[in-house]
Amino acid sequence: MAPPALPGFGPIHAYVARRTGMALSDLQCRRLDEKLATRPGGLSAYYLLHLQSPAGAADMAELIDAISVQKTELFRDEPQLAALRTHVLEPLVAKLHRPLRLWSAGCATGEEVATLLVMLAELGADPGSTVLGTDISESAITRARELCFTAEQLQRVSPPVRDRWFVPVGPGRFTLVGHLKERASFACHNLMDSPYPTAAEGQGFDVIACRNVLIYFTPESFERVVVALAGRLAPEGMLMLSAAEPLLRAPPELRTVRCDQAFFYARAQERGASTVGTPVLGALKKPSYSGLPAVGSRQGSETATSGRFPAVGATKPAPEESGPHVEADALFAKALEWAGGSEASPHTADTLRRCLALDPDLAAARYLLGMVLEQEGALAEAAEEYRRALRSLEEGRARTTPFFLNNARLQVACARAVERVERAGSLPPR
Ligand SMILES: C[S@@+](CC[C@H](N)C(=O)[O-])C[C@H]1O[C@@H](n2cnc3c(N)ncnc32)[C@H](O)[C@@H]1O
């Protein structure tokens, strides 16, 4: 007797969402359905068991590929990378005098790995320094291993940096120079699975970059992964998420480190231990090489859009000294700091509301207010704030602010958040 047909794709959606940690969007659900609909002979009730079994691994990998968002770029989010260089990598190189160990978790097709390798090389880090790239998608990792890029992708890289670290491998194609390439390693790894990778000899990582990955996750998976990543940091290690993924209430394992244009999360130290990094506003260094713009000074901000790298989504903050926007930015920075602290501040939402009264189109502040409300369980209010932020981004009214210079990413984050909250609360879409 033939096995019964699967009653709709719902159980498969749920399983894929659970395995990947993602809150599936409507688009991802449609992609899954299209993929499942192409299976010859339809799906039996046993298909879910098949996906869960080792024999179903290849089919599961195809489904994951169908929904995974692998958009990435070399030197993505330059202001944040400049802050990473100045406040994290430079101090680590100066202090540790040993090979650094970096991990790009959710590296997609390898651009972030190449970026980190070039940054380490430009800083004169120990030549034994390594970068591990991992991703849930096998096909992404296969491409990443090549570390091969088109001339178009390399347009973001300044000519001197490109000439130092990339070599042609065919018409319009470039790869990293051999000795840099050797420092990269890749593995397929699902952030929902343990054990997590370790660096050589079971050591922790000095830097873990997990950018633009958790934005797609459910809040529960997000939290779980952050704690697991924190457990893989070296004692003075630093976690870098993207600006659109700020931690609300950092877990006790992490301490929020605020630079002038970016946030990082340091592994929490025992009392009295020294820290690397220079997370203080005002104590900022000038760049020591020409690859990335400086941050922290007006001059640096200007360099960020000076054309050495075509600025992607990075808009120069308004050169005001005072006024409602400056006040709104200051309130936003304060609220962001509270939101990332280990204890919830009852003032966060109020501060954000005051900030938005001064500048209703500070979309990042509205997004953060949405996150705070979502965490408090006020789903309808959260959805409304996310929608308003999305509208002001879509209509081009949104102003950028330090920490959230990339409105294109913020727009993706807001759209995801609207869907997530509408689904969680079964709120009617507007
Ligand atoms: C948008 S890309 C980000 C690439 C890079 N980090 C960047 O910022 O440019 C997101 C990547 O996360 C990966 N990903 C999604 N869920 C994952 C999971 N559960 N474990 C590991 N990687 C995952 C996707 O396959 C995709 O390649």
PDBQT file of the ligand as one rigid body, heavy atoms in Angstrom, charges set to zero:
ROOT
HETATM    1  C1  LIG A 501      23.495  37.239   4.076  1.00  0.00    +0.000 C 
HETATM    2  S1  LIG A 501      24.727  36.022   4.228  1.00  0.00    +0.000 S 
HETATM    3  C2  LIG A 501      25.945  36.876   5.188  1.00  0.00    +0.000 C 
HETATM    4  C3  LIG A 501      27.345  36.697   4.650  1.00  0.00    +0.000 C 
HETATM    5  C4  LIG A 501      28.412  37.503   5.371  1.00  0.00    +0.000 C 
HETATM    6  N1  LIG A 501      28.480  37.163   6.765  1.00  0.00    +0.000 N 
HETATM    7  C5  LIG A 501      28.187  38.979   5.174  1.00  0.00    +0.000 C 
HETATM    8  O1  LIG A 501      27.821  39.670   6.122  1.00  0.00    +0.000 OA
HETATM    9  O2  LIG A 501      28.376  39.460   4.071  1.00  0.00    +0.000 OA
HETATM   10  C6  LIG A 501      23.977  34.908   5.419  1.00  0.00    +0.000 C 
HETATM   11  C7  LIG A 501      24.605  33.532   5.426  1.00  0.00    +0.000 C 
HETATM   12  O3  LIG A 501      24.201  32.850   6.627  1.00  0.00    +0.000 OA
HETATM   13  C8  LIG A 501      24.071  31.492   6.325  1.00  0.00    +0.000 C 
HETATM   14  N2  LIG A 501      23.244  30.820   7.349  1.00  0.00    +0.000 N 
HETATM   15  C9  LIG A 501      21.906  30.892   7.506  1.00  0.00    +0.000 A 
HETATM   16  N3  LIG A 501      21.515  30.084   8.501  1.00  0.00    +0.000 NA
HETATM   17  C10 LIG A 501      22.629  29.510   8.993  1.00  0.00    +0.000 A 
HETATM   18  C11 LIG A 501      22.865  28.572  10.022  1.00  0.00    +0.000 A 
HETATM   19  N4  LIG A 501      21.857  28.054  10.764  1.00  0.00    +0.000 N 
HETATM   20  N5  LIG A 501      24.131  28.176  10.247  1.00  0.00    +0.000 NA
HETATM   21  C12 LIG A 501      25.158  28.677   9.508  1.00  0.00    +0.000 A 
HETATM   22  N6  LIG A 501      24.990  29.551   8.513  1.00  0.00    +0.000 NA
HETATM   23  C13 LIG A 501      23.741  29.973   8.253  1.00  0.00    +0.000 A 
HETATM   24  C14 LIG A 501      23.438  31.508   4.944  1.00  0.00    +0.000 C 
HETATM   25  O4  LIG A 501      23.609  30.278   4.264  1.00  0.00    +0.000 OA
HETATM   26  C15 LIG A 501      24.146  32.669   4.262  1.00  0.00    +0.000 C 
HETATM   27  O5  LIG A 501      25.233  32.256   3.506  1.00  0.00    +0.000 OA
ENDROOT
TORSDOF 0
